[in-house]
Structures are given as structure tokens and as C-alpha cells.
Amino acid sequence: MRIVRYAYPTNRYAPASVFGRSPWAGLETEIDRLFSSALSDFAGTPAGNDRFPVDLYEDENNAYVRAELPGFDRKSINVEVVDGYLTIDATREEKRGEKTSTAKFSRSVALPDEVKTDGVSAAYTDGVLTVTLPKKEEAKPRKISVQVN
């Protein structure tokens, strides 16, 4: 059996929307992910091996990104917010006899518009990284009193 790798098309014929992003961008991403994981299974290479799962949740005041990174040193974890994306990079070196292998993991998450990027904080405790993203004041729920005449 011969395995043929999927080649990504060089031209995208979908018209760009008003904001400069293709209306098919989400579909294209999912199709790319599907082909990447399916073809890597046949070729024997693991797909998404450099990614790790994250949990996203929020409350009234903050949004949170939680990632389990057991066995990583705190100094080897890098958290950045750039252009509306939160990126978490982690590197781990393992020594087996004379050989040293390096594992690099990365994950990017698109941030919602109501997040204030100035006050982002991160805490790493017991192998769990929690990034706290404060919400803008106008995005927080407010209680409005009703007056009776």
C-alpha cells in the first residue's frame, strides 16, 4: 500500500470578509486538523504530540485557562499574550544514560474581546498552570436598581 500525503492548496478562493478573514477559516482549520491526524496515524508519526489539553472557564470577574503540566520546571514554562492570543510554551529535558532528549509543548488560545490583557497573571502549583485573565469593567455584569414612582 502506498501512502500519499495531502498537499495544502496554495490559493484560497474564498472571498475575504470585511475584517480580512475568510468566512471559511474555521472549516479550513478543522479540515486541516482532520487530515493531519488521519495521515499521521497511517505514517506512524503521532499527531498533536506537541500540544496539551487546556480547560477554559470563567466567573463574573475573570476568565481562566488551566493546563496540567506535570514534571515541568517553573522556569521552563513561558506564558505570553500577543495579538489577542494566549500562548503557553513548555520545555522538558530528559536524561537517559548518556542521551538527553528535549520535549517541547505549545498551546495557543484565542482570547475573547472582553479580556483585559494588562492584568494577566499565572500561577504554577503542583503541576497545574492557572492563567487568570481579568475581564474589562464594561464586560462585567452589573446590577441595576428599579425605581418605583
C-alpha positions as CSV (number, residue, x, y, z in Angstrom):
1,M,0.0,0.0,0.0
2,R,1.3,3.4,-0.9
3,I,0.5,6.4,1.4
4,V,0.1,9.8,-0.3
5,R,0.4,12.9,1.8
6,Y,-2.1,15.6,1.4
7,A,-0.7,18.8,0.0
8,Y,-2.3,22.0,1.1
9,P,-3.6,24.2,-1.7
10,T,-1.6,27.3,-2.3
11,N,-4.5,29.5,-3.3
12,R,-7.7,30.1,-1.3
13,Y,-10.6,31.0,-3.4
14,A,-13.0,32.0,-0.6
15,P,-13.6,35.8,-0.6
16,A,-12.2,37.7,2.4
17,S,-14.8,39.2,4.7
18,V,-14.9,42.8,5.7
19,F,-12.4,42.1,8.5
20,G,-9.9,40.4,6.3
21,R,-10.6,36.9,7.4
22,S,-12.0,34.2,5.2
23,P,-15.5,33.1,6.2
24,W,-14.3,29.5,5.7
25,A,-11.3,29.9,8.0
26,G,-12.9,27.7,10.8
27,L,-13.8,25.0,8.4
28,E,-10.4,25.0,6.8
29,T,-8.8,24.7,10.2
30,E,-10.9,21.7,11.1
31,I,-10.2,20.0,7.7
32,D,-6.5,20.6,8.2
33,R,-6.6,19.1,11.7
34,L,-8.6,16.1,10.4
35,F,-6.1,15.4,7.6
36,S,-3.1,15.9,9.9
37,S,-4.3,13.4,12.5
38,A,-5.6,10.9,9.9
39,L,-2.4,10.9,7.8
40,S,-0.1,10.8,10.8
41,D,-1.8,7.7,12.1
42,F,-1.0,5.9,8.8
43,A,2.5,7.2,8.7
44,G,3.2,6.2,12.2
45,T,4.0,9.7,13.5
46,P,2.0,11.0,16.4
47,A,-0.3,14.0,15.6
48,G,-0.5,16.9,18.0
49,N,2.2,15.4,20.2
50,D,3.5,18.9,20.9
51,R,0.1,20.1,22.2
52,F,-1.5,19.6,25.6
53,P,-5.1,19.9,26.7
54,V,-6.3,23.1,28.5
55,D,-9.5,23.9,30.4
56,L,-11.2,27.2,29.9
57,Y,-13.7,28.6,32.3
58,E,-14.9,32.0,33.7
59,D,-16.7,33.7,36.5
60,E,-18.1,37.2,36.9
61,N,-14.7,38.9,37.1
62,N,-12.2,36.7,35.3
63,A,-11.6,34.1,32.6
64,Y,-9.2,31.2,33.4
65,V,-7.0,28.9,31.4
66,R,-5.9,25.8,33.3
67,A,-3.3,23.4,31.9
68,E,-1.8,20.3,33.5
69,L,1.9,20.3,33.0
70,P,3.3,17.7,35.5
71,G,7.1,17.3,35.6
72,F,7.9,20.7,34.2
73,D,10.2,23.1,35.9
74,R,8.6,26.5,36.6
75,K,11.4,28.3,34.7
76,S,10.8,26.2,31.6
77,I,7.2,27.5,31.2
78,N,6.6,30.6,29.2
79,V,3.3,32.4,29.1
80,E,2.6,35.3,26.6
81,V,-0.3,37.4,25.4
82,V,0.2,38.7,21.8
83,D,-2.3,39.9,19.3
84,G,-5.3,38.5,21.1
85,Y,-3.8,35.1,21.7
86,L,-2.6,33.5,24.9
87,T,0.4,31.2,24.2
88,I,1.8,28.7,26.7
89,D,5.2,27.1,25.8
90,A,6.8,24.4,28.0
91,T,10.1,22.6,27.6
92,R,11.3,19.5,29.4
93,E,14.7,17.8,29.1
94,E,15.0,14.1,30.0
95,K,18.3,12.3,30.5
96,R,18.5,8.6,29.8
97,G,22.0,7.4,30.3
98,E,24.3,9.5,28.1
99,K,21.4,10.7,25.9
100,T,19.5,13.9,26.6
101,S,16.1,14.3,24.8
102,T,14.2,17.6,24.8
103,A,10.4,17.7,24.6
104,K,8.7,21.0,23.6
105,F,5.0,21.6,24.1
106,S,3.0,24.6,23.0
107,R,-0.7,25.7,23.0
108,S,-2.3,28.9,21.8
109,V,-5.8,30.0,22.8
110,A,-7.7,32.9,21.2
111,L,-8.8,35.4,23.8
112,P,-12.3,36.9,23.9
113,D,-12.6,40.7,23.4
114,E,-13.8,41.3,27.0
115,V,-10.4,40.2,28.5
116,K,-8.2,42.9,29.8
117,T,-4.6,41.9,28.8
118,D,-2.9,44.3,31.2
119,G,-3.6,42.3,34.4
120,V,-2.9,38.8,33.3
121,S,-1.3,36.6,35.9
122,A,-0.2,33.0,36.0
123,A,0.4,30.5,38.9
124,Y,2.1,27.1,38.7
125,T,1.3,24.8,41.6
126,D,1.7,21.1,41.9
127,G,2.0,20.6,38.1
128,V,-1.0,22.7,37.3
129,L,-0.7,26.1,35.5
130,T,-3.6,28.5,36.0
131,V,-3.6,31.7,34.0
132,T,-6.0,34.4,35.3
133,L,-7.4,36.8,32.7
134,P,-9.3,39.7,34.2
135,K,-12.4,41.0,32.3
136,K,-12.9,44.6,31.3
137,E,-15.3,46.6,33.5
138,E,-17.8,47.0,30.7
139,A,-18.0,43.2,30.3
140,K,-18.8,42.5,33.9
141,P,-22.4,42.0,34.9
142,R,-24.0,45.0,36.8
143,K,-27.0,45.1,39.0
144,I,-29.5,47.8,38.0
145,S,-32.0,49.0,40.6
146,V,-35.6,49.5,39.5
147,Q,-37.3,52.7,40.8
148,V,-41.0,52.8,41.6
149,N,-42.9,56.0,41.0
